[in-house]
């Protein structure tokens, strides 16, 4: 009998398979990015329906196969239901999932990126924080975790923008979303993050394209 493996993670991508199943991509603390199949997850009343939605975070019980996992059950501790009530925040969150999918790797410790993703989606639900600030912090810290970034802003900036840059690079994930920036400083900070992103990230993101259409 196959042994059940318990992994802490978040669903970052889903797609339908056959009539009733789902293919999931999970970002896990222990194994990095993994693929799992949720049998019958699209069947009404399935216990796996909620656990196979994007953003579902918790403890997943899985059987490991040759090329993928099979989801047996899950204890979901956060569905981030608040995103369903805020279309703009949901688009930002979907972009975060795409960027996490881009950066995560199989069979690598995913603790840092998973913690960042979790805290960043939580930050989107905080009214005091601008979504654009959350986006820029998430992008910069993702690059830091991946080891591709500039230690200083790539453009001359104000002291406040420079301090924000250094703070994001040096701070633990739990303390990232504890400051706000004026519109002008956020513009400087965002411009520098965008330069780094164009330098180190070689992909366009569908959710970001939708988001830019929404906020223009």
N, C-alpha and C positions, 0 to 999 in steps of 0.2 A: 504493500500500500504506500502510495506516495505521501511524503511528509508535507504538511502545510507550512508555508513560510509567511511570517507576518512582517509587513513592511509599512513604515510610516511615509505617507506621501500625499500628493495632490494630482487629480486628473487634469492634464494639460491639453489633451486632444481626444476627440471621440469621432467615430465614424460607424455607420450601420454596416452590418455583415449579414447576408442572407435575409430571412424574414423577421427574425426575432432577436438576433445577437448584436453585440457591439464590440468593436475593436477600440481599446483604450490605450492611450499613452500616459504613463504615470511618471512623475518626477518623484523619486524616492530618496530618503535619507541614506539608506544602506546600499542601494544598488544603482544610484543615478537614474537614468532614463530606462524604462522598461516598457514592453508591449504586453498587454494582457487582454484576453477575450472574456467578455461577460456573457455567458450563455443565457439566452432568454431575457436579457435585460430590457428589451423593448416590448415584452409581453405585459399587458395590463396587470397590475398587482404584483409584479416581480419584486422580490426583496432587493434586487440589484439595480433597480431603476434609478433610485436617488444616488446611489454610489457611483453610477456610471455617467454622471453629468459633469461638465467642465466646472472647475473650481472646488469640487468635493474634496475635502481634506480630512484625513483620519488614518486609521490603522486598517490596512488591507490584508486579508488572508488569501493566499494564492498557492496554487500548485505550479511548480516550475516544469516546463516542457523543454524540448530541444531548442526551439527558436523563440518561444514566448511563454507567457504564464496564462493560467486560467484562474479567473477570480471566483473564489468560493463564497466569501462574505466580506463585509466591511463594517467597521464601527466609525461612522462619520461624525466628527466633532464640530465641523463648520461647513455649511453649504454656501455661505456668503449670499443669503437670500436677498440682502439689501441691494445687490447689483441689479436685480430684476426690476427694481423701482426707479432706477436711474440709468437711462440709456447711454448717456455720455460716459458715466463711470464704468458701465459694462463694456463699452468699446475700449476704454483704457485697459481694463482688466484682460480683455481678450488679446490685446497687444502684448501685455506682460506674459501671457501664456505662450504666445508665439515666440517671443524673445527667449523665454526659458527653454522652449523646445529647441531653439537654435543653439543655445549654449550648452545644454546638458548632454552628457555622454553615457553610454551604457557601461555598467560595471565600474563606475567611479563613484566615490563618495559625493553624494548630492546635498550634504547638510547645509553648506553655505548658501547655495542658490535656492534651495527649498525654503529656508528661513527668510531669505530676502523676498521671495515671491509671496509667501504667506503674509509677512508684515506689510508689503506694498499693497496687496489687495485690501487688507484691513484699512490702510491709510486712505484708500479711495473713498471709504465710507465715513471719513471724518470731515464734517462740514468746514472746520477751521483750516483745512489744508487745500490749496489749489491743486486740481488734478494735474496741471502742467508741471508743478513742482514735484509731485509724486513721480510723474513720468521721468523727469530728468534725473532725480535721485536714483530711481530704479535702473535707468540706463547706465549711468556712471558706475554704480556699485556692481552691476552685472559685468561690466568690462574689467573692473578691479578684481573681482573673483576669478575671472578668466585669465588675468595677468596681462591684459593688453589695454594700456591707458597711458596718458601722460601725467606725471606727478604734479605738474603745474598746469594751470589753464593755458591752452595753446594760443590765446590772444591776451594782450594787455587788458586787465579788468580792474574794477574798483577793489578796495580792500575787502568789502563785504562779500563780493562774488568770489574773491580768492580764498577767503576764510571758509565759505560754504564748500568750495571745491576740496580744500584740505580736510574739512570736517567729514565729508562723505567718504573720502578715501580712508581715513584713519579710524572712523567710529565703528563699533560693533553694530550689527544689523538692528538690534533692539533699540538703539538710540538714534537711528537715522531720522525718523520723522518727528523731530522735537523742535523744529525751527520753521520760521516762515521768512519769506523774502519780499521786498517791495517789488512792484511790477518792473522797475528799471533793472534792479539787480537780478531778478529772475530772467529777464531777457538776456542779460550778459551771460549768466550762468548757462542758460539753455543753448545759446549760440556756441559756447565752448564745448558743451556735451555733444552737440550735433557735429562739430568738426571731428571730435574723437570717434564718433559713431561712423561717420563716412570713411574714416581712416581704417577702422578695425572691423567693421561689420559689412559683409559683402552680400546682403540680402535685402530685398524690399518686403514689407510686411503688409498683408492684406488689411488687417484690422486698423493699422495706422492710416492707410489710405481712406478708409471709411470715416475714421475719426476726423481727419483733416477736412473732409467734405462737410461734416457736421458742424465744426466749430468755425468755419470760415464765414 
